[in-house]
Amino acid sequence: MMNKKTFLLLLTILIFASVHLANAQQLKKVPRIGFLSGAHVEPLREALRQGLRELGYVEGQNISFEWRHSEGKVERLPALAAELVRVKADVIVTGGTPALVAAKDATRTIPIVLCIGDPVREGFVASLARPGGNITGLASIATDLSGKRLELLKETVPGLTRVGVLWDGGDQGAAANFKDTKAVAQALRVQVQSLEVRSPKDFESAIKAATVGRAQGLIALQAALIRSHQTRIVELATKSRLPTMFTDGRYVESGGLLSYAPNYADLFRRAATYVDKILKGAKPADLPVEQPTKFEMVINLKTARALGVKIPPHLLMEADKVIE
C-alpha cells in the first residue's frame, strides 16, 4: 500500500511534469513568420509588426519572426527562401516580385502573403477573388499607376517630350511596369529612353546615358536593386539636373523630386490580417487578394528649387506631403 507521503510526492511530480509538458507544447506552438525581401526596409518590417500587435500578437510570446533580406542581390533570394523553409516558417511574407518568385519556387505548401504590383498579370494567382494555391495577399497594382506618374511629371516639367526610365532587367515586375510606362508614354506623345540596370555599377552609366540622350526627366521603377541604392540614384540624377519621379515616397525624402504610389507601410500593416487568418486556419487559396486603399503624392520643394523646377500650385495643394 502507498503511504500518504509517497502519494503526495508522486502527485507533485505528476503536476510538475504536466505543467512542464504544457509549457513545452505552448512553446512549440508559437507561430514563426518568415519575411523575405530584396531590400532591408525597416519601416515595412515595423508596419507588419504593428499590424500583428493590433491583432493581439506579442513578439516572443505568441509569435516570432525570421527576417531575410538580400540587400539588393536578387541571386541570394532563393537561398534565403530555402532557409525559411528549413526553419519551418508557418507563413512567409514577401516584399517584391523576385522575393515572391524565390518563395514560390521554395515551397508549394507553406502559405505565402505577397505585396507586389499585379499578381494576376505576373501569373502568381489565378484571380484576385480566388487566388488558388498557397499564395494570397495585397496587390500594389504599380503598373496601373504608370500613366498617373508620367502625367504628374509632365505637369511639373513643361514641354516634356523625352523621359528616361530606370528599371531592373532582372525583376519581372519592373519589366512589366516598364512596358506599361512605354505604352502610356506613346499615348501621351512622350519618348521613352530605356535605362536598364542589373547591378549597382550600372547606375552611373545609365544616368549618363539619360543626359547624353537629352532626357528631360527620369522615372525610376520599383525594384529591390533600385531601392537598395536610392541615395546613389538620387545623387546622380540631381547632379545631372534631372527631375525625378519615384514609385515610393521614401526616395523623395532622400532628395528625389516627386513620387506617386500606394502607401507601402499600410500594405504591410494590412498583410498582418492575412497572417492572422492563415494562422487561424484559413487557406490562402480562399482569401481574396486586396488592392491598395491609400495612394500618396510626395513633393520635395528643396529639390525643386535646386533644379530650378516650379511645382504647379495645384499639385502642392493635392500633395499628401511636401518636404520644405
C-alpha positions as CSV (number, residue, x, y, z in Angstrom):
1,M,0.0,0.0,0.0
2,M,1.2,3.5,-0.8
3,N,1.6,5.7,2.2
4,K,0.4,9.3,2.2
5,K,3.9,10.8,1.9
6,T,4.7,8.8,-1.2
7,F,1.4,9.6,-2.7
8,L,1.9,13.3,-2.3
9,L,5.4,13.1,-3.7
10,L,4.1,11.3,-6.8
11,L,1.3,13.7,-7.2
12,T,3.7,16.6,-7.0
13,I,5.9,15.0,-9.6
14,L,2.9,14.4,-11.9
15,I,1.7,18.0,-11.6
16,F,5.2,19.3,-12.3
17,A,5.6,17.1,-15.3
18,S,2.2,18.1,-16.6
19,V,3.0,21.8,-16.3
20,H,6.4,21.3,-17.9
21,L,4.8,19.4,-20.8
22,A,2.1,22.1,-21.2
23,N,4.7,24.8,-21.3
24,A,6.8,22.9,-23.8
25,Q,3.8,22.3,-26.0
26,Q,3.0,26.0,-25.8
27,L,6.5,27.0,-26.8
28,K,6.3,24.7,-29.8
29,K,3.0,26.3,-30.9
30,V,4.4,29.8,-31.2
31,P,3.9,30.6,-34.9
32,R,7.0,31.5,-36.8
33,I,6.6,34.2,-39.5
34,G,9.2,34.4,-42.3
35,F,9.8,37.8,-44.0
36,L,11.6,37.8,-47.3
37,S,12.5,40.8,-49.4
38,G,15.2,42.1,-51.7
39,A,16.0,45.1,-49.6
40,H,16.3,45.8,-45.9
41,V,13.3,48.2,-45.3
42,E,12.8,48.6,-41.6
43,P,9.6,50.7,-42.0
44,L,7.9,47.8,-43.7
45,R,9.0,45.4,-41.1
46,E,7.7,47.6,-38.4
47,A,4.4,48.0,-40.2
48,L,3.9,44.3,-40.2
49,R,4.8,44.1,-36.5
50,Q,2.4,46.9,-35.8
51,G,-0.4,45.2,-37.7
52,L,0.2,42.0,-35.7
53,R,0.3,43.8,-32.4
54,E,-3.0,45.4,-33.2
55,L,-4.4,41.8,-33.6
56,G,-3.0,40.7,-30.2
57,Y,0.3,39.2,-31.2
58,V,3.3,39.8,-29.0
59,E,6.7,39.0,-30.4
60,G,8.5,36.5,-28.2
61,Q,5.2,35.3,-26.6
62,N,2.7,34.2,-29.2
63,I,4.6,35.0,-32.4
64,S,8.2,35.0,-33.7
65,F,9.9,36.3,-36.8
66,E,12.6,35.2,-39.2
67,W,13.8,38.2,-41.2
68,R,15.7,37.6,-44.5
69,H,16.9,40.3,-46.8
70,S,19.1,40.0,-49.9
71,E,20.4,43.7,-49.8
72,G,19.5,44.2,-53.4
73,K,21.3,41.0,-54.6
74,V,18.5,39.1,-56.3
75,E,20.6,36.0,-56.7
76,R,20.7,35.5,-52.9
77,L,16.9,35.2,-52.6
78,P,16.5,31.5,-53.5
79,A,18.9,30.5,-50.7
80,L,17.2,32.8,-48.2
81,A,13.8,31.4,-49.2
82,A,15.2,27.9,-48.7
83,E,16.3,28.9,-45.2
84,L,12.8,30.0,-44.3
85,V,11.5,26.6,-45.4
86,R,14.2,24.8,-43.3
87,V,13.3,26.7,-40.2
88,K,9.7,25.7,-40.8
89,A,8.1,29.1,-41.1
90,D,4.3,28.9,-40.7
91,V,3.8,31.8,-43.1
92,I,6.1,33.7,-45.4
93,V,5.5,37.4,-46.1
94,T,7.3,38.6,-49.2
95,G,8.1,42.1,-50.5
96,G,8.7,42.5,-54.2
97,T,8.4,40.2,-57.2
98,P,11.9,38.5,-57.0
99,A,11.3,37.6,-53.4
100,L,7.9,36.1,-54.3
101,V,9.4,34.1,-57.1
102,A,12.0,32.7,-54.7
103,A,9.4,31.8,-52.1
104,K,7.1,30.2,-54.6
105,D,10.0,28.1,-56.0
106,A,11.0,27.1,-52.5
107,T,7.6,25.8,-51.3
108,R,4.2,24.8,-52.6
109,T,2.8,24.2,-49.1
110,I,3.8,27.0,-46.7
111,P,1.3,29.9,-47.1
112,I,2.8,33.0,-48.8
113,V,1.5,36.5,-48.3
114,L,2.5,38.8,-51.2
115,C,2.9,42.5,-51.5
116,I,3.6,43.2,-55.2
117,G,2.3,45.0,-58.3
118,D,-0.1,42.8,-60.3
119,P,-0.1,39.2,-59.1
120,V,-2.7,38.1,-61.7
121,R,-0.8,39.6,-64.7
122,E,2.5,38.2,-63.4
123,G,1.0,34.7,-63.0
124,F,1.2,34.2,-59.3
125,V,-2.5,33.9,-58.6
126,A,-5.4,32.7,-60.7
127,S,-7.6,35.8,-59.9
128,L,-7.9,38.4,-57.2
129,A,-11.2,36.9,-56.0
130,R,-9.9,33.3,-55.8
131,P,-6.1,33.2,-55.8
132,G,-5.8,29.4,-55.7
133,G,-2.6,27.6,-54.5
134,N,-0.6,28.7,-51.5
135,I,-0.3,32.4,-52.3
136,T,-2.5,35.4,-51.4
137,G,-2.0,39.0,-50.1
138,L,-2.1,42.5,-51.3
139,A,-1.5,43.9,-54.8
140,S,0.0,47.3,-55.1
141,I,-1.0,47.4,-58.8
142,A,2.0,49.6,-59.6
143,T,1.6,49.0,-63.3
144,D,-1.8,50.8,-63.3
145,L,-0.1,53.9,-61.9
146,S,2.3,54.4,-64.8
147,G,0.1,56.9,-66.6
148,K,-0.5,59.0,-63.5
149,R,3.2,59.3,-62.7
150,L,4.0,60.3,-66.2
151,E,1.2,62.9,-66.3
152,L,2.5,64.4,-63.0
153,L,6.0,64.6,-64.3
154,K,4.7,66.3,-67.5
155,E,2.8,68.9,-65.4
156,T,6.0,69.6,-63.4
157,V,8.3,69.8,-66.4
158,P,6.5,71.9,-69.1
159,G,7.3,70.7,-72.6
160,L,8.5,67.2,-71.5
161,T,8.9,65.1,-74.6
162,R,11.6,62.6,-73.6
163,V,12.0,60.8,-70.3
164,G,14.5,58.2,-69.1
165,V,13.1,55.1,-67.3
166,L,15.4,53.4,-64.9
167,W,14.4,49.7,-64.4
168,D,15.9,46.5,-63.2
169,G,16.2,44.0,-66.0
170,G,16.3,41.1,-63.5
171,D,12.9,41.9,-62.0
172,Q,9.9,40.7,-63.9
173,G,7.6,43.1,-62.1
174,A,9.8,46.0,-63.1
175,A,9.9,44.7,-66.7
176,A,6.1,44.6,-66.8
177,N,6.0,48.1,-65.3
178,F,8.4,49.4,-68.0
179,K,6.2,48.0,-70.8
180,D,3.2,49.8,-69.3
181,T,5.1,53.0,-68.9
182,K,6.3,52.8,-72.5
183,A,2.7,52.3,-73.8
184,V,1.4,55.2,-71.7
185,A,4.2,57.4,-72.9
186,Q,3.3,56.8,-76.5
187,A,-0.3,57.8,-75.9
188,L,1.0,61.0,-74.2
189,R,3.4,61.6,-77.1
190,V,6.5,61.3,-74.8
191,Q,9.5,59.3,-76.0
192,V,10.9,56.8,-73.5
193,Q,14.6,56.1,-73.2
194,S,15.2,52.6,-71.6
195,L,17.8,52.7,-68.8
196,E,18.0,49.1,-67.9
197,V,20.3,48.2,-65.0
198,R,21.3,44.8,-63.4
199,S,23.9,45.8,-60.8
200,P,24.9,48.8,-58.8
201,K,27.8,49.6,-61.2
202,D,25.2,50.3,-64.0
203,F,23.7,53.3,-62.3
204,E,26.2,55.9,-63.3
205,S,26.3,54.8,-66.9
206,A,22.5,54.7,-67.0
207,I,22.1,58.3,-65.7
208,K,24.9,59.5,-68.0
209,A,23.1,57.9,-71.0
210,A,19.9,59.8,-70.0
211,T,21.9,63.0,-70.0
212,V,23.5,62.3,-73.4
213,G,20.1,61.2,-74.7
214,R,18.7,64.6,-73.7
215,A,16.1,63.2,-71.4
216,Q,14.2,65.9,-69.6
217,G,13.2,63.8,-66.7
218,L,13.7,60.4,-65.0
219,I,11.3,57.8,-63.8
220,A,12.7,55.1,-61.5
221,L,10.6,52.0,-61.3
222,Q,10.2,49.9,-58.1
223,A,12.8,47.1,-57.6
224,A,14.9,45.9,-54.8
225,L,18.1,46.7,-56.6
226,I,17.0,50.3,-57.1
227,R,15.5,50.6,-53.6
228,S,18.8,49.4,-52.0
229,H,20.7,52.2,-53.8
230,Q,18.2,55.0,-53.7
231,T,20.6,57.6,-52.2
232,R,23.1,57.0,-55.0
233,I,20.4,57.2,-57.7
234,V,19.1,60.5,-56.3
235,E,22.6,61.9,-56.1
236,L,23.4,61.0,-59.7
237,A,20.1,62.4,-61.0
238,T,20.4,65.6,-59.1
239,K,23.9,66.1,-60.3
240,S,22.7,65.7,-63.8
241,R,19.8,68.1,-63.1
242,L,17.2,65.5,-64.0
243,P,13.7,66.0,-62.4
244,T,12.8,62.6,-60.9
245,M,9.6,60.7,-60.4
246,F,9.7,57.7,-58.0
247,T,7.4,54.9,-57.0
248,D,7.9,55.3,-53.3
249,G,7.8,58.4,-51.1
250,R,11.0,57.4,-49.3
251,Y,13.0,58.3,-52.4
252,V,11.7,61.8,-52.2
253,E,12.6,62.0,-48.6
254,S,16.1,61.2,-49.7
255,G,16.2,64.1,-52.2
256,G,14.1,62.9,-55.2
257,L,11.6,65.4,-56.7
258,L,8.3,63.6,-56.9
259,S,6.6,60.3,-56.0
260,Y,3.1,58.9,-56.5
261,A,2.5,55.4,-55.0
262,P,0.4,53.3,-52.7
263,N,1.2,53.7,-49.0
264,Y,3.5,50.6,-48.8
265,A,3.6,50.7,-45.0
266,D,-0.2,50.5,-45.0
267,L,0.0,47.5,-47.3
268,F,2.4,45.6,-45.0
269,R,0.3,46.6,-41.9
270,R,-2.7,45.1,-43.7
271,A,-0.7,42.0,-44.6
272,A,-0.9,41.2,-40.8
273,T,-4.6,40.4,-41.3
274,Y,-3.7,37.7,-43.8
275,V,-1.1,36.2,-41.4
276,D,-3.7,36.2,-38.7
277,K,-6.4,34.5,-40.8
278,I,-4.0,31.9,-42.0
279,L,-2.7,31.1,-38.5
280,K,-6.4,30.6,-37.5
281,G,-6.9,28.0,-40.3
282,A,-7.9,29.9,-43.4
283,K,-6.4,28.7,-46.7
284,P,-4.6,31.2,-48.9
285,A,-6.5,29.9,-52.0
286,D,-9.7,31.2,-50.5
287,L,-8.5,34.6,-49.3
288,P,-9.1,37.3,-52.0
289,V,-6.2,39.5,-52.9
290,E,-6.8,43.1,-51.9
291,Q,-5.9,46.2,-53.7
292,P,-4.5,49.5,-52.3
293,T,-6.8,51.9,-50.5
294,K,-4.3,54.7,-49.9
295,F,-2.2,56.5,-52.5
296,E,0.2,59.3,-51.7
297,M,1.9,62.1,-53.6
298,V,5.1,63.4,-52.1
299,I,7.0,66.5,-53.4
300,N,10.4,67.8,-52.3
301,L,10.4,71.6,-52.7
302,K,14.0,71.9,-51.7
303,T,15.0,69.6,-54.6
304,A,12.7,71.6,-56.9
305,R,14.4,74.8,-56.1
306,A,17.8,73.2,-56.6
307,L,16.8,72.1,-60.1
308,G,15.0,75.3,-61.0
309,V,11.7,73.5,-61.3
310,K,8.5,75.3,-60.4
311,I,5.9,73.0,-58.9
312,P,2.4,73.9,-60.1
313,P,0.3,75.3,-57.2
314,H,-2.5,72.7,-57.7
315,L,0.0,69.9,-57.2
316,L,1.2,71.4,-54.0
317,M,-2.4,71.5,-52.9
318,E,-3.0,67.9,-53.9
319,A,0.2,66.6,-52.3
320,D,0.0,64.4,-49.2
321,K,3.4,65.5,-48.1
322,V,5.5,68.5,-49.1
323,I,9.2,68.5,-48.0
324,E,10.5,72.0,-47.5
